[in-house]
Amino acid sequence: MRDDEERELATAIRRYAEAIRVPAVPLRPQRNRPNRLLVVASVATVLVGAALVGRGLGQWRANGPAATPTSSTGTSAGSTASSVPAPVLDDRFGFLGDPILGFSGPAVRREIDPGLVVALGEVRSKIAVSPDGRRLAYWTGTAGSSDGLPYDLRVLDVAPGAQPRTRLSLTSQEFAGHIAWSSDGTGLVIGVRSESGPGADAPPRYSALRVLDLVGGEPREIARIAGGPLEPLAWDRQARLVAAYEAGAAGIFAYSVVAEGGTLERTQLGGQGLFTLEASHDAKQVLGRGLFSDVLRIWPLASPARAVELRANSGTHIVTATWRPGTAEIGVLFDDDRIELWDTNGARRAVPLPPIPATSNLNRVLAFRADGSAVFVGRALSGSFTGNHPDVYCVAVDLSSARSAVVETGGTSCPALSVRIAP
């Protein structure tokens, strides 16, 4: 061995000994002599390390230095930060669920904890979640009024202790309909209707759509029809188009595309058996499904005539389906508790699920985290999803790692709407 090689090996041995904190072995006797076994073990450790270092040194000369694997944050792949996987449940996100004990109305909780983050109070409509998951919009009625009139439109930031803000109030002659956010989260489109005409089960005299910019301004009516109700579905702010629909006891029978300038194009959907419509988070596509149907209909928001059908494989039955935020994928839950992700081009991939407790109850929930990074599957082991039912099972699956975790429901229903909680 050359002198320079000996120096390199000696230096490597010294550094290795320092790294594993091997005590120095005295060369001359001292009063407190080290345990001989410890000395032998220490020396043996150094010698083994020296042999490994020497062999590695030879490989280094032959092959050159190897790159150390690092994470996207620059942390060594062998370090504690990167070797410990992130938890499946994320306290930056939460759910909108049933009332929490001691509070009225729906409430927000965190994924990791069923405790209260913020309560909404009285709610008299479906709750609309903004595209980024940070705000909620809903109608509330006048306290003490038997019919809730007049209605107030409220917007709530999802943050601990946040207070809702009233953005507008309807007159006592109008009833509140559904609410949809604009695709950029800066506005709302609301549905309103008049009192019903004479006769049992008579439709309202009129239904209308109004848009509201949350940065300021008054609501502006963009469409009005006789009868109805005309309910908003989505608002593509980029294309300046609003999607709406009309539904009755037999399902959804009409779909309309309304330009912000007021032009309305109506398409009849009778005979298609659609009972639910859902727009993608970017308001570009619409998903329709019938009751107990194993066929999904998907079309561009502005072009219902271009609808395509996606069918389940023979022998499988779809329980529910919903858009995955931030993607063009649709999560599909089957009656045998399988999940697949579909896209409009026909591609399909399975999402592994842990075993779910068996039950004869058919009630199930499928929901995605507000950023699309995880999926939640819940099922009622008894009772239903309405009211406080402790026998509810809910599991979360991280879509990047396929790891899963059971969600503590705390006696409330399994969450169906995901929100992003501000610090």
Salt bridges, closest charged atoms under 4 A:
ASP4 OD1 - ARG2 NE 3.35
GLU5 OE2 - ARG2 NH2 3.42
GLU8 OE1 - ARG61 NH2 3.27
ASP90 OD2 - ARG92 NH2 2.58
GLU111 OE2 - ARG369 NE 2.86
GLU122 OE2 - ARG124 NE 2.96
ASP132 OD2 - ARG134 NE 3.96
ASP157 OD2 - ARG165 NH1 3.19
GLU174 OE2 - ARG210 NH2 2.77
ASP184 OD1 - ARG237 NH1 3.84
ASP213 OD1 - ARG237 NH2 2.35
GLU221 OE1 - ARG210 NE 3.03
GLU221 OE2 - ARG224 NE 2.86
GLU231 OE1 - HIS178 ND1 3.93
ASP236 OD2 - LYS284 NZ 3.00
GLU246 OE2 - ARG266 NE 2.68
GLU260 OE1 - ARG240 NH2 3.24
ASP294 OD2 - HIS317 ND1 2.97
GLU309 OE2 - ARG297 NH1 3.00
GLU309 OE1 - ARG311 NH2 3.08
GLU329 OE1 - ARG324 NH1 2.80
GLU329 OE2 - ARG349 NE 3.03
ASP336 OD2 - ARG338 NE 2.85
ASP337 OD1 - ARG364 NE 2.93
ASP337 OD2 - ARG379 NH1 2.51
GLU340 OE2 - ARG338 NH1 3.20
